[in-house]
Amino acid sequence: MWGLKPFIRTNTVITAVWTAAFTVTAVVLALLGHAGHAHSALATTVQIAGFAIPMAFTVRYVAHVQAEARAAGRATR
């Protein structure tokens, strides 16, 4: 599996989304901290969203890729 292009592409996309989510979360939390809201409900919400959004994306994207692979398998028969 490790050398297959679809596997590498799927994991590259997932890794990029998680990287972007962590980066955006860190920037927003830094801005909130600088504004004096580091321990606020908003900061907690941002932190939760920083994990929940890429997690939901990962689940949906993997399902999408698997569905496309199944459809492609049926189309070649």
C-alpha positions in Angstrom: 0.0 0.0 0.0 2.7 2.5 0.9 4.0 2.8 -2.6 0.6 3.1 -4.4 0.0 6.6 -5.8 -3.7 6.8 -4.6 -2.6 5.9 -1.1 0.1 8.5 -1.1 -2.2 11.2 -2.7 -4.9 10.5 -0.1 -2.5 10.8 2.8 -0.9 13.9 1.4 -4.3 15.6 1.2 -5.2 14.5 4.7 -1.9 15.7 6.1 -2.2 19.0 4.4 -5.6 19.6 5.9 -4.4 18.7 9.4 -1.4 21.0 8.9 -3.6 23.9 7.8 -6.0 23.3 10.7 -3.2 23.2 13.3 -1.7 26.3 11.8 -4.9 28.3 11.7 -5.8 27.1 15.2 -2.4 28.2 16.5 -2.6 31.6 14.9 -6.2 32.2 16.2 -5.3 31.1 19.7 -2.2 33.3 19.7 -4.4 36.3 18.6 -6.9 35.5 21.4 -4.1 35.2 23.9 -2.6 38.5 22.8 -6.1 40.1 23.2 -6.4 38.7 26.8 -8.8 35.9 25.9 -6.5 32.9 26.2 -8.7 31.1 28.7 -12.1 32.0 27.3 -15.0 29.9 26.0 -14.1 31.2 22.5 -10.5 29.9 22.8 -11.9 26.5 23.9 -14.3 26.5 21.0 -11.4 27.3 18.6 -9.3 24.5 20.0 -12.2 22.0 19.7 -12.9 23.1 16.1 -9.2 22.8 15.3 -9.5 19.1 15.9 -13.1 18.4 15.0 -13.0 20.0 11.5 -10.0 18.1 10.2 -11.3 14.9 11.8 -14.6 15.2 10.1 -12.8 16.0 6.8 -10.6 12.9 7.2 -13.6 10.6 7.7 -15.5 12.1 4.7 -12.5 12.3 2.4 -11.5 8.7 3.0 -15.1 7.6 2.4 -15.1 9.6 -0.8 -11.9 8.1 -2.0 -13.0 4.6 -1.2 -16.3 5.2 -3.1 -14.4 6.4 -6.1 -12.2 3.4 -6.0 -15.2 1.1 -5.8 -16.9 2.9 -8.7 -13.7 2.7 -10.8 -13.4 -1.0 -10.1 -17.0 -1.6 -11.3 -16.4 0.6 -14.4 -13.5 -1.6 -15.5 -15.5 -4.8 -15.3 
